[in-house]
Amino acid sequence: MREIQFRQAIYVDDKFHHWHHWGFMPDLSFVGPDSVNGLALALDNSCQSTGLKDKNGKEIYEGDRIKGKMDYGPGGFVEREVPIRWHNEYGYQWNYFDLSTIEIIGNIHDIPELRSK
């Protein structure tokens, strides 16, 4: 069974400070979100793990921005940068990527410029 894990962005003085990891851990224990500033804010700043790792072994979460080769059919593979988002009908859309080429290049919390992309 895959662990259900999240990472929560913790901000200090409106700047990203660190990650708080929560959810069901590998030892089956449960760690809750850091809700010092309210549970709604804690959940808004949380991103779920996709269960996959990039080519460097780093776990991929929603909100990450990845770079990798994407299959354009007859046109072949083209390197693209895309955000990781869940689509309710199609999921994460991994079937269009050469998974061995995916690399995390940032995320919406520690690189504010990515929030608008």
TORPA-4810 file (N, C-alpha, C, O; in nm, 3 decimals):
<nodes>
NODE_1_0.083_-0.118_0.000_0.000_0.000_0.000_0.088_0.125_0.000_0.188_0.131_0.072_M
NODE_2_0.051_0.223_-0.081_0.125_0.348_-0.088_0.089_0.436_0.031_-0.028_0.448_0.068_R
NODE_3_0.191_0.497_0.091_0.165_0.590_0.200_0.094_0.713_0.145_0.125_0.757_0.034_E
NODE_4_0.001_0.768_0.219_-0.065_0.893_0.181_0.007_1.003_0.257_-0.010_1.018_0.378_I
NODE_5_0.088_1.079_0.185_0.170_1.180_0.250_0.149_1.316_0.186_0.120_1.329_0.067_Q
NODE_6_0.164_1.418_0.270_0.153_1.556_0.228_0.274_1.632_0.278_0.342_1.588_0.371_F
NODE_7_0.301_1.744_0.217_0.398_1.837_0.274_0.328_1.972_0.280_0.258_2.013_0.188_R
NODE_8_0.350_2.039_0.391_0.285_2.166_0.417_0.391_2.274_0.421_0.491_2.262_0.492_Q
NODE_9_0.370_2.380_0.345_0.462_2.494_0.345_0.438_2.575_0.472_0.326_2.618_0.500_A
NODE_10_0.545_2.597_0.548_0.538_2.681_0.668_0.602_2.815_0.634_0.715_2.821_0.585_I
NODE_11_0.529_2.920_0.662_0.576_3.056_0.633_0.609_3.129_0.762_0.539_3.113_0.863_Y
NODE_12_0.714_3.208_0.760_0.750_3.298_0.869_0.765_3.436_0.808_0.841_3.453_0.712_V
NODE_13_0.693_3.534_0.862_0.695_3.670_0.808_0.662_3.672_0.659_0.727_3.742_0.581_D
NODE_14_0.562_3.593_0.619_0.515_3.585_0.480_0.618_3.533_0.382_0.606_3.555_0.261_D
NODE_15_0.721_3.463_0.430_0.820_3.401_0.343_0.827_3.252_0.374_0.818_3.211_0.490_K
NODE_16_0.844_3.172_0.267_0.856_3.027_0.287_0.974_2.999_0.380_1.083_3.053_0.362_F
NODE_17_0.949_2.913_0.480_1.053_2.882_0.579_1.097_2.735_0.571_1.216_2.707_0.560_H
NODE_18_1.002_2.643_0.577_1.037_2.500_0.571_0.912_2.417_0.541_0.800_2.468_0.538_H
NODE_19_0.935_2.288_0.520_0.826_2.192_0.497_0.794_2.117_0.625_0.884_2.080_0.701_W
NODE_20_0.665_2.094_0.648_0.618_2.004_0.754_0.554_1.886_0.682_0.457_1.905_0.608_H
NODE_21_0.606_1.767_0.701_0.551_1.647_0.635_0.447_1.584_0.726_0.469_1.565_0.846_H
NODE_22_0.331_1.552_0.667_0.225_1.491_0.746_0.149_1.388_0.664_0.161_1.382_0.541_W
NODE_23_0.070_1.307_0.733_-0.006_1.202_0.669_0.027_1.068_0.732_0.076_1.063_0.845_G
NODE_24_0.000_0.960_0.660_0.032_0.826_0.708_0.175_0.794_0.670_0.209_0.789_0.551_F
NODE_25_0.258_0.773_0.769_0.402_0.752_0.749_0.431_0.605_0.717_0.344_0.519_0.733_M
NODE_26_0.555_0.575_0.672_0.589_0.436_0.637_0.566_0.336_0.751_0.537_0.219_0.725_P
NODE_27_0.577_0.382_0.877_0.554_0.289_0.990_0.406_0.282_1.027_0.371_0.227_1.132_D
NODE_28_0.318_0.338_0.941_0.172_0.340_0.956_0.123_0.434_1.067_0.004_0.435_1.098_L
NODE_29_0.213_0.512_1.125_0.168_0.613_1.221_0.110_0.731_1.144_0.135_0.748_1.025_S
NODE_30_0.032_0.813_1.213_-0.026_0.931_1.150_0.030_1.056_1.215_0.030_1.068_1.337_F
NODE_31_0.077_1.148_1.133_0.124_1.278_1.179_0.030_1.381_1.118_0.007_1.379_0.997_V
NODE_32_-0.024_1.470_1.199_-0.120_1.568_1.151_-0.054_1.694_1.098_0.066_1.715_1.117_G
NODE_33_-0.133_1.778_1.030_-0.080_1.904_0.979_-0.048_2.000_1.093_-0.103_1.987_1.203_P
NODE_34_0.039_2.095_1.067_0.071_2.200_1.163_-0.040_2.303_1.152_-0.046_2.378_1.055_D
NODE_35_-0.129_2.308_1.251_-0.246_2.395_1.241_-0.240_2.512_1.339_-0.344_2.560_1.383_S
NODE_36_-0.120_2.558_1.373_-0.104_2.670_1.466_-0.180_2.792_1.418_-0.241_2.863_1.498_V
NODE_37_-0.179_2.818_1.286_-0.248_2.934_1.230_-0.384_2.899_1.172_-0.439_2.975_1.093_N
NODE_38_-0.438_2.785_1.209_-0.570_2.742_1.162_-0.561_2.627_1.064_-0.469_2.619_0.982_G
NODE_39_-0.658_2.537_1.074_-0.658_2.418_0.989_-0.681_2.452_0.842_-0.622_2.389_0.755_L
NODE_40_-0.766_2.550_0.814_-0.792_2.587_0.673_-0.664_2.632_0.604_-0.637_2.591_0.491_A
NODE_41_-0.586_2.716_0.670_-0.459_2.763_0.612_-0.361_2.647_0.597_-0.289_2.638_0.498_L
NODE_42_-0.359_2.557_0.696_-0.271_2.441_0.690_-0.302_2.356_0.567_-0.211_2.310_0.498_A
NODE_43_-0.429_2.335_0.541_-0.468_2.252_0.426_-0.443_2.325_0.295_-0.404_2.262_0.196_L
NODE_44_-0.465_2.457_0.291_-0.436_2.535_0.170_-0.288_2.530_0.132_-0.254_2.532_0.014_D
NODE_45_-0.201_2.522_0.230_-0.057_2.520_0.207_-0.001_2.379_0.196_0.120_2.360_0.197_N
NODE_46_-0.088_2.279_0.185_-0.045_2.139_0.177_-0.056_2.085_0.036_-0.149_2.118_-0.038_S
NODE_47_0.040_2.002_-0.002_0.043_1.940_-0.135_0.062_1.789_-0.117_0.148_1.747_-0.039_C
NODE_48_-0.017_1.709_-0.188_-0.010_1.564_-0.174_0.101_1.505_-0.260_0.128_1.553_-0.370_Q
NODE_49_0.165_1.401_-0.208_0.265_1.328_-0.284_0.198_1.253_-0.398_0.088_1.200_-0.383_S
NODE_50_0.265_1.248_-0.513_0.213_1.172_-0.628_0.248_1.024_-0.617_0.191_0.941_-0.688_T
NODE_51_0.341_0.991_-0.529_0.387_0.854_-0.518_0.502_0.822_-0.612_0.554_0.710_-0.610_G
NODE_52_0.544_0.918_-0.695_0.655_0.898_-0.788_0.774_0.983_-0.748_0.762_1.080_-0.673_L
NODE_53_0.890_0.945_-0.798_1.013_1.019_-0.773_1.072_1.065_-0.906_1.052_1.002_-1.009_K
NODE_54_1.147_1.176_-0.900_1.211_1.224_-1.022_1.338_1.144_-1.049_1.370_1.051_-0.974_D
NODE_55_1.411_1.180_-1.154_1.530_1.103_-1.193_1.640_1.108_-1.088_1.732_1.027_-1.091_K
NODE_56_1.631_1.203_-0.994_1.730_1.215_-0.887_1.683_1.150_-0.756_1.752_1.160_-0.654_N
NODE_57_1.567_1.083_-0.759_1.516_1.015_-0.641_1.437_1.105_-0.547_1.404_1.064_-0.435_G
NODE_58_1.406_1.227_-0.589_1.331_1.322_-0.507_1.181_1.300_-0.528_1.135_1.291_-0.642_K
NODE_59_1.105_1.292_-0.418_0.962_1.267_-0.428_0.890_1.386_-0.494_0.920_1.502_-0.465_E
NODE_60_0.795_1.353_-0.584_0.722_1.456_-0.658_0.588_1.482_-0.589_0.512_1.389_-0.561_I
NODE_61_0.560_1.610_-0.562_0.435_1.653_-0.498_0.357_1.744_-0.591_0.412_1.805_-0.682_Y
NODE_62_0.225_1.751_-0.566_0.144_1.853_-0.633_0.206_1.988_-0.600_0.256_2.008_-0.489_E
NODE_63_0.203_2.079_-0.694_0.263_2.210_-0.673_0.408_2.218_-0.719_0.463_2.327_-0.732_G
NODE_64_0.470_2.102_-0.743_0.606_2.103_-0.798_0.598_2.143_-0.945_0.496_2.127_-1.011_D
NODE_65_0.707_2.195_-0.993_0.722_2.222_-1.137_0.832_2.128_-1.184_0.940_2.123_-1.126_R
NODE_66_0.803_2.054_-1.291_0.899_1.957_-1.342_0.943_1.993_-1.483_0.875_2.065_-1.556_I
NODE_67_1.059_1.939_-1.517_1.112_1.950_-1.653_1.137_1.806_-1.698_1.190_1.725_-1.623_K
NODE_68_1.097_1.776_-1.821_1.120_1.642_-1.872_1.075_1.631_-2.016_1.020_1.726_-2.072_G
NODE_69_1.099_1.516_-2.074_1.064_1.493_-2.214_0.920_1.443_-2.223_0.882_1.344_-2.159_K
NODE_70_0.841_1.514_-2.304_0.700_1.484_-2.322_0.678_1.432_-2.463_0.735_1.484_-2.559_M
NODE_71_0.597_1.328_-2.476_0.571_1.264_-2.604_0.470_1.344_-2.686_0.356_1.364_-2.643_D
NODE_72_0.513_1.391_-2.802_0.425_1.462_-2.893_0.390_1.377_-3.014_0.372_1.429_-3.124_Y
NODE_73_0.379_1.247_-2.994_0.338_1.156_-3.100_0.438_1.152_-3.214_0.556_1.131_-3.190_G
NODE_74_0.392_1.172_-3.338_0.482_1.165_-3.454_0.595_1.268_-3.447_0.699_1.249_-3.510_P
NODE_75_0.575_1.376_-3.372_0.678_1.479_-3.359_0.791_1.438_-3.266_0.893_1.507_-3.259_G
NODE_76_0.775_1.327_-3.196_0.878_1.279_-3.104_0.867_1.343_-2.967_0.765_1.403_-2.932_G
NODE_77_0.974_1.330_-2.890_0.977_1.384_-2.754_1.032_1.526_-2.755_1.129_1.556_-2.825_F
NODE_78_0.969_1.613_-2.677_1.009_1.753_-2.666_1.021_1.784_-2.517_0.934_1.747_-2.438_V
NODE_79_1.130_1.854_-2.477_1.146_1.889_-2.336_1.050_2.001_-2.300_1.042_2.103_-2.369_E
NODE_80_0.977_1.982_-2.189_0.879_2.080_-2.143_0.893_2.100_-1.992_0.939_2.012_-1.919_R
NODE_81_0.851_2.218_-1.947_0.837_2.247_-1.804_0.688_2.260_-1.776_0.618_2.336_-1.844_E
NODE_82_0.639_2.186_-1.678_0.496_2.191_-1.645_0.477_2.182_-1.494_0.561_2.126_-1.424_V
NODE_83_0.365_2.238_-1.444_0.332_2.222_-1.303_0.263_2.088_-1.281_0.199_2.036_-1.372_P
NODE_84_0.276_2.034_-1.162_0.206_1.910_-1.128_0.075_1.947_-1.061_0.071_2.011_-0.956_I
NODE_85_-0.033_1.905_-1.127_-0.168_1.930_-1.076_-0.251_1.804_-1.096_-0.230_1.730_-1.193_R
NODE_86_-0.345_1.780_-1.006_-0.438_1.669_-1.020_-0.555_1.713_-1.107_-0.612_1.820_-1.085_W
NODE_87_-0.590_1.632_-1.204_-0.707_1.656_-1.287_-0.810_1.549_-1.252_-0.779_1.430_-1.262_H
NODE_88_-0.929_1.588_-1.210_-1.028_1.493_-1.160_-1.065_1.385_-1.261_-1.100_1.274_-1.222_N
NODE_89_-1.060_1.415_-1.389_-1.097_1.316_-1.489_-0.978_1.234_-1.538_-0.992_1.115_-1.565_E
NODE_90_-0.859_1.297_-1.549_-0.745_1.231_-1.611_-0.630_1.199_-1.517_-0.534_1.133_-1.559_Y
NODE_91_-0.635_1.242_-1.392_-0.525_1.216_-1.300_-0.407_1.309_-1.325_-0.426_1.426_-1.356_G
NODE_92_-0.284_1.256_-1.311_-0.163_1.338_-1.323_-0.104_1.343_-1.464_-0.010_1.420_-1.486_Y
NODE_93_-0.152_1.266_-1.558_-0.106_1.268_-1.697_0.038_1.220_-1.716_0.108_1.273_-1.803_Q
NODE_94_0.083_1.123_-1.639_0.220_1.073_-1.653_0.242_1.002_-1.785_0.355_0.995_-1.832_W
NODE_95_0.136_0.948_-1.847_0.155_0.867_-1.968_0.211_0.946_-2.085_0.247_0.886_-2.186_N
NODE_96_0.221_1.078_-2.077_0.278_1.158_-2.185_0.427_1.188_-2.164_0.491_1.247_-2.251_Y
NODE_97_0.481_1.147_-2.051_0.620_1.178_-2.018_0.710_1.055_-2.021_0.667_0.944_-1.989_F
NODE_98_0.834_1.076_-2.060_0.938_0.975_-2.039_0.979_0.994_-1.893_1.057_1.085_-1.862_D
NODE_99_0.928_0.909_-1.804_0.948_0.928_-1.660_1.094_0.929_-1.618_1.128_0.988_-1.515_L
NODE_100_1.181_0.867_-1.695_1.323_0.864_-1.659_1.390_0.999_-1.679_1.505_1.017_-1.637_S
NODE_101_1.321_1.095_-1.743_1.381_1.226_-1.769_1.328_1.336_-1.676_1.379_1.447_-1.677_T
NODE_102_1.226_1.306_-1.597_1.162_1.409_-1.514_1.255_1.455_-1.402_1.317_1.375_-1.333_I
NODE_103_1.263_1.587_-1.387_1.342_1.648_-1.281_1.261_1.762_-1.220_1.204_1.843_-1.293_E
NODE_104_1.256_1.769_-1.087_1.188_1.879_-1.018_1.276_2.002_-1.028_1.395_1.998_-0.996_I
NODE_105_1.216_2.113_-1.073_1.294_2.237_-1.085_1.247_2.344_-0.986_1.305_2.452_-0.979_I
NODE_106_1.144_2.314_-0.911_1.095_2.408_-0.810_0.952_2.375_-0.773_0.897_2.274_-0.816_G
NODE_107_0.891_2.463_-0.693_0.751_2.447_-0.657_0.692_2.583_-0.625_0.764_2.683_-0.614_N
NODE_108_0.560_2.586_-0.609_0.490_2.713_-0.592_0.517_2.781_-0.459_0.483_2.898_-0.443_I
NODE_109_0.576_2.710_-0.363_0.598_2.772_-0.231_0.738_2.829_-0.214_0.753_2.938_-0.158_H
NODE_110_0.840_2.759_-0.259_0.975_2.811_-0.236_1.028_2.896_-0.351_1.133_2.958_-0.340_D
NODE_111_0.953_2.899_-0.464_0.989_2.988_-0.575_0.861_3.064_-0.614_0.784_3.016_-0.698_I
NODE_112_0.837_3.181_-0.553_0.711_3.254_-0.574_0.678_3.282_-0.720_0.561_3.290_-0.755_P
NODE_113_0.780_3.297_-0.807_0.755_3.323_-0.949_0.672_3.211_-1.014_0.603_3.235_-1.113_E
NODE_114_0.680_3.090_-0.960_0.607_2.977_-1.020_0.458_2.982_-0.990_0.380_2.913_-1.057_L
NODE_115_0.416_3.062_-0.894_0.273_3.070_-0.861_0.192_3.124_-0.977_0.076_3.088_-0.994_R
NODE_116_0.251_3.210_-1.057_0.175_3.271_-1.166_0.188_3.195_-1.297_0.121_3.230_-1.394_S
NODE_117_0.273_3.091_-1.303_0.292_3.017_-1.429_0.190_2.906_-1.442_0.191_2.833_-1.541_K
</nodes>
